C-alpha cells in the first residue's frame, strides 16, 4: 500500500528532480575548494586575490592621496606668495595710495617675503627697482615651489 501512495504523489506533483545542494547557495570567498564569489556566483580559486582588495593596494592609494595633498598645499602656498609679490609690484608701478591699509599690508608682506632679493639690482628708477627685485623674488619662489612639488609627487 505504501508503494501505491508513492505512485499517487508522483503523478500529482510531477517527477521530482534530484536535489543538488550547491545550486542557489554561495559560500564565502576562500572557503573550501568550491568557493563562489558572493555577487556573481562564479567559482573562485582559494588562492584567487580578486575576491579581496589587497592591503598593499589600499596603503599605496592612501599614500598617493597624502602626497598629492602635500603637493597641493605647497603649490597653493607658493602661488599665494607669488601673488603677494605681484600685487606689491603692481601697486608700486601704478602709484597706489600708500596710506591705504590694503596697499600697506601687501607692501609689508612683500618686504618680508623678498628678504635677500630687495637689493640685488639697483637701478636709478624706484619703480624699476621694485619691479625687477621683487619680480626676481617671485620668480625664484615660483621655480623652487614647482621643483619641490615635482619632487614630492615623484616620491609617491
MIDOSE-1310 file (N, C-alpha, C; in nm, 2 decimals, decimal comma, always signed):
residues 156
xxxx	+0,08/-0,12/+0,00/+0,00/+0,00/+0,00/+0,08/+0,13/+0,00; +0,20/+0,12/+0,07/+0,28/+0,24/+0,07/+0,34/+0,26/-0,07; +0,36/+0,16/-0,15/+0,41/+0,18/-0,28/+0,30/+0,25/-0,37; +0,18/+0,22/-0,34/+0,07/+0,28/-0,42/+0,06/+0,43/-0,39
xxxx	+0,08/+0,47/-0,26/+0,07/+0,61/-0,23/+0,18/+0,69/-0,29; +0,30/+0,63/-0,30/+0,41/+0,70/-0,36/+0,39/+0,72/-0,50; +0,32/+0,63/-0,57/+0,29/+0,65/-0,71/+0,19/+0,76/-0,73; +0,09/+0,77/-0,64/-0,01/+0,88/-0,65/+0,06/+1,02/-0,63
xxxx	+0,15/+1,03/-0,54/+0,21/+1,16/-0,52/+0,30/+1,20/-0,64; +0,37/+1,10/-0,70/+0,45/+1,12/-0,81/+0,36/+1,17/-0,93; +0,24/+1,12/-0,94/+0,16/+1,16/-1,05/+0,10/+1,30/-1,03; +0,06/+1,33/-0,91/+0,00/+1,46/-0,88/+0,11/+1,57/-0,87
xxxx	+0,22/+1,55/-0,82/+0,32/+1,65/-0,81/+0,42/+1,65/-0,92; +0,42/+1,56/-1,01/+0,51/+1,56/-1,12/+0,64/+1,48/-1,07; +0,73/+1,46/-1,16/+0,85/+1,39/-1,13/+0,94/+1,48/-1,05; +1,00/+1,43/-0,95/+1,10/+1,50/-0,87/+1,23/+1,50/-0,93
xxxx	+1,30/+1,62/-0,92/+1,44/+1,62/-0,97/+1,53/+1,60/-0,85; +1,65/+1,54/-0,88/+1,74/+1,52/-0,77/+1,78/+1,65/-0,71; +1,79/+1,66/-0,58/+1,83/+1,78/-0,50/+1,98/+1,80/-0,51; +2,02/+1,92/-0,56/+2,17/+1,95/-0,57/+2,20/+2,06/-0,46
xxxx	+2,27/+2,03/-0,36/+2,29/+2,12/-0,25/+2,37/+2,25/-0,29; +2,45/+2,24/-0,40/+2,53/+2,36/-0,44/+2,46/+2,46/-0,52; +2,34/+2,43/-0,57/+2,27/+2,53/-0,66/+2,20/+2,63/-0,57; +2,21/+2,76/-0,61/+2,14/+2,87/-0,54/+2,21/+2,90/-0,40
xxxx	+2,32/+2,84/-0,37/+2,38/+2,87/-0,25/+2,52/+2,92/-0,28; +2,56/+3,02/-0,21/+2,70/+3,07/-0,23/+2,77/+3,06/-0,10; +2,90/+3,03/-0,10/+2,98/+3,02/+0,02/+3,07/+3,14/+0,02; +3,12/+3,18/+0,13/+3,21/+3,29/+0,14/+3,34/+3,26/+0,06
xxxx	+3,39/+3,37/+0,00/+3,51/+3,35/-0,08/+3,62/+3,29/+0,00; +3,70/+3,20/-0,06/+3,81/+3,15/+0,01/+3,79/+3,03/+0,10; +3,66/+2,98/+0,11/+3,63/+2,87/+0,19/+3,62/+2,74/+0,11; +3,70/+2,64/+0,13/+3,70/+2,52/+0,06/+3,74/+2,54/-0,08
xxxx	+3,73/+2,43/-0,16/+3,77/+2,43/-0,30/+3,66/+2,47/-0,39; +3,53/+2,48/-0,34/+3,42/+2,52/-0,42/+3,37/+2,66/-0,38; +3,46/+2,75/-0,34/+3,41/+2,88/-0,30/+3,36/+2,95/-0,42; +3,26/+3,04/-0,40/+3,20/+3,11/-0,50/+3,20/+3,26/-0,47
xxxx	+3,21/+3,34/-0,57/+3,20/+3,49/-0,55/+3,06/+3,52/-0,50; +3,05/+3,61/-0,40/+2,92/+3,64/-0,34/+2,82/+3,71/-0,43; +2,87/+3,79/-0,52/+2,78/+3,86/-0,61/+2,75/+3,78/-0,74; +2,85/+3,73/-0,80/+2,83/+3,66/-0,93/+2,81/+3,52/-0,93
xxxx	+2,85/+3,45/-0,82/+2,83/+3,31/-0,80/+2,93/+3,23/-0,88; +3,03/+3,29/-0,94/+3,13/+3,22/-1,01/+3,23/+3,16/-0,91; +3,28/+3,04/-0,96/+3,38/+2,97/-0,87/+3,50/+3,05/-0,86; +3,56/+3,04/-0,74/+3,69/+3,11/-0,71/+3,79/+3,01/-0,67
xxxx	+3,91/+3,03/-0,71/+4,02/+2,95/-0,67/+4,06/+3,00/-0,53; +4,08/+2,91/-0,43/+4,12/+2,96/-0,30/+4,23/+3,06/-0,29; +4,32/+3,05/-0,39/+4,43/+3,15/-0,39/+4,41/+3,27/-0,47; +4,28/+3,28/-0,52/+4,25/+3,40/-0,61/+4,24/+3,52/-0,53
xxxx	+4,31/+3,63/-0,56/+4,30/+3,75/-0,49/+4,20/+3,85/-0,54; +4,12/+3,81/-0,64/+4,02/+3,90/-0,69/+3,91/+3,93/-0,59; +3,89/+3,84/-0,50/+3,77/+3,85/-0,40/+3,80/+3,95/-0,30; +3,92/+3,98/-0,27/+3,96/+4,08/-0,17/+4,06/+4,18/-0,22
xxxx	+4,05/+4,31/-0,18/+4,14/+4,41/-0,22/+4,26/+4,40/-0,13; +4,38/+4,38/-0,19/+4,50/+4,36/-0,10/+4,53/+4,49/-0,02; +4,59/+4,46/+0,10/+4,62/+4,57/+0,19/+4,72/+4,67/+0,12; +4,82/+4,61/+0,05/+4,92/+4,70/-0,01/+4,86/+4,80/-0,11
xxxx	+4,76/+4,76/-0,18/+4,70/+4,85/-0,28/+4,63/+4,96/-0,21; +4,56/+4,93/-0,10/+4,49/+5,04/-0,03/+4,59/+5,13/+0,04; +4,70/+5,08/+0,09/+4,80/+5,16/+0,15/+4,87/+5,25/+0,05; +4,89/+5,20/-0,07/+4,95/+5,28/-0,17/+4,86/+5,39/-0,22
xxxx	+4,73/+5,36/-0,22/+4,64/+5,46/-0,26/+4,63/+5,57/-0,16; +4,63/+5,53/-0,03/+4,63/+5,63/+0,08/+4,76/+5,72/+0,08; +4,87/+5,65/+0,05/+5,00/+5,73/+0,04/+4,99/+5,83/-0,08; +4,94/+5,78/-0,19/+4,93/+5,87/-0,31/+4,84/+5,99/-0,28
xxxx	+4,73/+5,97/-0,21/+4,64/+6,08/-0,17/+4,71/+6,18/-0,08; +4,78/+6,13/+0,02/+4,85/+6,21/+0,11/+4,96/+6,29/+0,04; +5,04/+6,23/-0,05/+5,14/+6,30/-0,12/+5,08/+6,41/-0,21; +4,97/+6,37/-0,28/+4,90/+6,47/-0,36/+4,85/+6,59/-0,28
xxxx	+4,80/+6,56/-0,16/+4,76/+6,67/-0,07/+4,87/+6,76/-0,03; +4,98/+6,70/+0,00/+5,10/+6,78/+0,04/+5,15/+6,87/-0,08; +5,15/+6,81/-0,20/+5,19/+6,88/-0,32/+5,10/+6,99/-0,35; +4,97/+6,97/-0,33/+4,87/+7,08/-0,35/+4,89/+7,19/-0,25
xxxx	+4,91/+7,16/-0,12/+4,94/+7,27/-0,02/+5,06/+7,35/-0,06; +5,17/+7,28/-0,10/+5,29/+7,35/-0,14/+5,26/+7,44/-0,26; +5,19/+7,39/-0,35/+5,16/+7,47/-0,47/+5,07/+7,59/-0,44; +4,98/+7,58/-0,35/+4,89/+7,69/-0,31/+4,97/+7,79/-0,23
xxxx	+5,05/+7,75/-0,14/+5,14/+7,85/-0,06/+5,23/+7,92/-0,16; +5,29/+7,85/-0,25/+5,38/+7,92/-0,35/+5,30/+8,02/-0,43; +5,19/+7,98/-0,48/+5,11/+8,07/-0,56/+5,07/+8,20/-0,48; +5,03/+8,18/-0,35/+4,99/+8,30/-0,27/+5,11/+8,39/-0,25
xxxx	+5,23/+8,34/-0,23/+5,35/+8,42/-0,21/+5,38/+8,50/-0,34; +5,37/+8,43/-0,45/+5,39/+8,50/-0,58/+5,29/+8,61/-0,60; +5,16/+8,58/-0,57/+5,06/+8,68/-0,59/+5,08/+8,80/-0,50; +5,12/+8,78/-0,37/+5,15/+8,89/-0,28/+5,26/+8,98/-0,34
xxxx	+5,37/+8,92/-0,39/+5,48/+9,00/-0,45/+5,43/+9,07/-0,58; +5,35/+9,00/-0,66/+5,30/+9,06/-0,78/+5,21/+9,18/-0,75; +5,12/+9,17/-0,65/+5,03/+9,28/-0,62/+5,12/+9,40/-0,57; +5,22/+9,37/-0,49/+5,31/+9,48/-0,44/+5,37/+9,55/-0,56
xxxx	+5,42/+9,47/-0,66/+5,48/+9,53/-0,78/+5,38/+9,62/-0,85; +5,26/+9,57/-0,87/+5,16/+9,65/-0,94/+5,12/+9,78/-0,86; +5,11/+9,77/-0,73/+5,08/+9,89/-0,65/+5,19/+9,99/-0,66; +5,32/+9,95/-0,66/+5,43/+10,04/-0,68/+5,43/+10,10/-0,82
xxxx	+5,42/+10,02/-0,92/+5,43/+10,07/-1,06/+5,32/+10,16/-1,09; +5,20/+10,14/-1,04/+5,09/+10,22/-1,08/+5,06/+10,33/-0,97; +5,16/+10,36/-0,88/+5,15/+10,46/-0,78/+5,02/+10,45/-0,70; +5,00/+10,34/-0,63/+4,88/+10,32/-0,55/+4,90/+10,40/-0,42
xxxx	+4,79/+10,44/-0,36/+4,79/+10,52/-0,24/+4,85/+10,44/-0,12; +4,97/+10,49/-0,08/+5,04/+10,41/+0,03/+4,97/+10,43/+0,17; +4,88/+10,52/+0,18/+4,80/+10,54/+0,30/+4,69/+10,43/+0,31; +4,66/+10,36/+0,20/+4,55/+10,26/+0,21/+4,60/+10,14/+0,28
xxxx	+4,52/+10,09/+0,37/+4,56/+9,97/+0,45/+4,59/+9,85/+0,37; +4,52/+9,82/+0,26/+4,54/+9,71/+0,17/+4,68/+9,72/+0,11; +4,71/+9,84/+0,05/+4,84/+9,86/-0,01/+4,95/+9,85/+0,09; +4,93/+9,90/+0,21/+5,03/+9,89/+0,31/+5,05/+9,75/+0,35
xxxx	+4,94/+9,67/+0,37/+4,96/+9,53/+0,41/+5,04/+9,45/+0,30; +5,00/+9,47/+0,17/+5,08/+9,40/+0,07/+5,22/+9,44/+0,07; +5,25/+9,57/+0,09/+5,39/+9,61/+0,09/+5,47/+9,55/+0,21; +5,41/+9,54/+0,33/+5,47/+9,49/+0,44/+5,50/+9,34/+0,42
xxxx	+5,40/+9,26/+0,37/+5,42/+9,12/+0,34/+5,53/+9,10/+0,23; +5,53/+9,18/+0,13/+5,62/+9,17/+0,02/+5,77/+9,20/+0,07; +5,78/+9,29/+0,16/+5,91/+9,32/+0,22/+5,97/+9,20/+0,30; +5,88/+9,13/+0,37/+5,92/+9,02/+0,44/+5,95/+8,90/+0,35
xxxx	+5,88/+8,88/+0,24/+5,90/+8,77/+0,15/+6,02/+8,79/+0,06; +6,05/+8,91/+0,03/+6,16/+8,94/-0,07/+6,30/+8,95/+0,00; +6,31/+8,91/+0,12/+6,42/+8,93/+0,21/+6,55/+8,96/+0,14; +6,62/+8,87/+0,07/+6,75/+8,89/+0,02/+6,75/+8,94/-0,13
xxxx	+6,63/+8,95/-0,18/+6,62/+9,00/-0,32/+6,59/+9,15/-0,33; +6,57/+9,22/-0,22/+6,53/+9,36/-0,23/+6,64/+9,45/-0,29; +6,76/+9,41/-0,29/+6,87/+9,50/-0,34/+6,97/+9,43/-0,43; +6,92/+9,32/-0,50/+7,01/+9,25/-0,60/+7,05/+9,35/-0,71
xxxx	+6,95/+9,41/-0,77/+6,98/+9,51/-0,87/+6,95/+9,65/-0,81; +7,02/+9,76/-0,86/+7,00/+9,89/-0,81/+6,98/+9,99/-0,92; +6,87/+9,98/-0,99/+6,85/+10,08/-1,10/+6,82/+10,22/-1,04; +6,83/+10,32/-1,12/+6,80/+10,46/-1,07/+6,66/+10,48/-1,04
xxxx	+6,57/+10,43/-1,12/+6,43/+10,45/-1,10/+6,37/+10,35/-0,99; +6,30/+10,41/-0,90/+6,25/+10,33/-0,78/+6,15/+10,23/-0,83; +6,06/+10,26/-0,93/+5,96/+10,17/-0,97/+6,03/+10,05/-1,04; +6,13/+10,07/-1,12/+6,20/+9,96/-1,19/+6,27/+9,88/-1,08
xxxx	+6,33/+9,94/-0,98/+6,40/+9,87/-0,87/+6,30/+9,77/-0,81; +6,18/+9,81/-0,77/+6,08/+9,72/-0,71/+6,04/+9,61/-0,81; +6,01/+9,65/-0,93/+5,96/+9,56/-1,03/+6,07/+9,45/-1,06; +6,19/+9,49/-1,07/+6,30/+9,39/-1,10/+6,33/+9,30/-0,98
xxxx	+6,35/+9,36/-0,86/+6,40/+9,28/-0,75/+6,28/+9,20/-0,69; +6,17/+9,25/-0,68/+6,05/+9,18/-0,62/+6,00/+9,08/-0,73; +6,02/+9,11/-0,85/+5,99/+9,02/-0,96/+6,08/+8,90/-0,96; +6,21/+8,93/-0,94/+6,31/+8,82/-0,92/+6,27/+8,73/-0,81
xxxx	+6,23/+8,79/-0,69/+6,19/+8,71/-0,58/+6,07/+8,62/-0,61; +5,97/+8,68/-0,68/+5,86/+8,60/-0,72/+5,89/+8,48/-0,81; +5,98/+8,51/-0,91/+6,03/+8,41/-1,00/+6,10/+8,29/-0,93; +6,18/+8,33/-0,83/+6,26/+8,23/-0,76/+6,16/+8,14/-0,67
xxxx	+6,06/+8,21/-0,61/+5,96/+8,13/-0,53/+5,88/+8,04/-0,62; +5,85/+8,09/-0,74/+5,77/+8,01/-0,83/+5,85/+7,89/-0,88; +5,97/+7,91/-0,92/+6,05/+7,79/-0,97/+6,08/+7,69/-0,86; +6,12/+7,74/-0,74/+6,16/+7,65/-0,63/+6,03/+7,58/-0,59
xxxx	+5,92/+7,65/-0,58/+5,79/+7,58/-0,55/+5,75/+7,47/-0,64; +5,77/+7,49/-0,77/+5,73/+7,39/-0,87/+5,83/+7,27/-0,86; +5,96/+7,30/-0,84/+6,05/+7,19/-0,82/+6,02/+7,10/-0,70; +5,99/+7,17/-0,59/+5,95/+7,09/-0,47/+5,82/+7,01/-0,49
xxxx	+5,72/+7,07/-0,56/+5,60/+6,99/-0,59/+5,63/+6,87/-0,67; +5,72/+6,89/-0,77/+5,75/+6,78/-0,86/+5,83/+6,67/-0,78; +5,92/+6,71/-0,69/+5,99/+6,61/-0,61/+5,90/+6,54/-0,51; +5,80/+6,61/-0,46/+5,71/+6,54/-0,36/+5,62/+6,44/-0,44
xxxx	+5,57/+6,48/-0,56/+5,49/+6,39/-0,63/+5,57/+6,27/-0,68; +5,69/+6,29/-0,71/+5,78/+6,18/-0,76/+5,80/+6,08/-0,64; +5,79/+6,13/-0,52/+5,81/+6,04/-0,40/+5,70/+5,94/-0,39; +5,58/+5,97/-0,45/+5,47/+5,88/-0,45/+5,50/+5,77/-0,54
